Amino acid sequence: MRRQQLTADASLLLVTAIWGATFVMVQDAVTGFPVFAFLALRFALAALALLPFFLRSRAARSNSFGRSARPRATEVATTSWLPGVLVGLALFAGYAFQTFGLRETTPAKAGFITGLSVALVPLGQAIFLRRPPRRNSILGVALATVGLALLTLQADLGVSRGDLLVFGCAVAFAAHILLMGRYAPDWPPLRLAFVQIATVAVLSGAASLLLERPVPWPAGSVWFAAAFTGLLATALAFVVQSRAQQATSPTHTALIFAAEPVFAGLFSFLLIGEVLGPRQIAGSTLIVAGMLVSEFRTMKDE
């Protein structure tokens, strides 16, 4: 079992590294290409990659019911599509904010600000679910907030438009985590993943048709970024995560995913030479510390 857990943790760490590497290539891709068109391309590729597995799972599920035992059509429609669409709306908002933000901020800063979503979840639970936050969650949010100020505040105490957009991404991703916590226990994971990914593809395509016409033919760098983020950072990442979490704990998963902004900063340095100053490094450290502190009690309980 120990070996299985180590393999699972290593797989999740690889997924986290892939996510961290996407910030630089997405920024490069959308510099001269419409944001919604890029998101439509990315999530359409991811949906197409998952489509055969989704259809196979639906066929297997249908075969498991007798004709008289099948649920009514309205029940099938509700349980199959509504949760995935709702989760997909939050996912669409998150990636739209993040991708627009990457046009106006740096990949490393975007990675750390996006990571705030983990610390924002307890606030969402307190506001929307009436669950008072634990003391460690309050401390984690406080650390992350101070870190955000150090990372984003400029000399005149202003905040750049790009940083604000990415903060909107963190809020949307926190909502996505809350919605997943609400629906994931009751719906098949592959169905939920496919429907939310397809929802993002459809919404992005519609937004592109309404707001970005005419859309130029994607350059090679755009195709590469869309394929990398769609196939590896979305479709493959889901498959790896769903399998790995059968052999490791949720706390291990959360702590490993906290390394995503660290990988974002590392790849930003290696690929484009971005260097954070002492104040930004201190802020980034506090954000990661806030993410870890928010999970501390759960780790102790395990």
Summary of the structure (lengths in Angstrom):
residues: 302
radius of gyration: 19.6
end to end distance: 15.9
largest distance: 69.1
contacts: 1050
relative contact order: 0.22
helix: 82%
strand: 0%
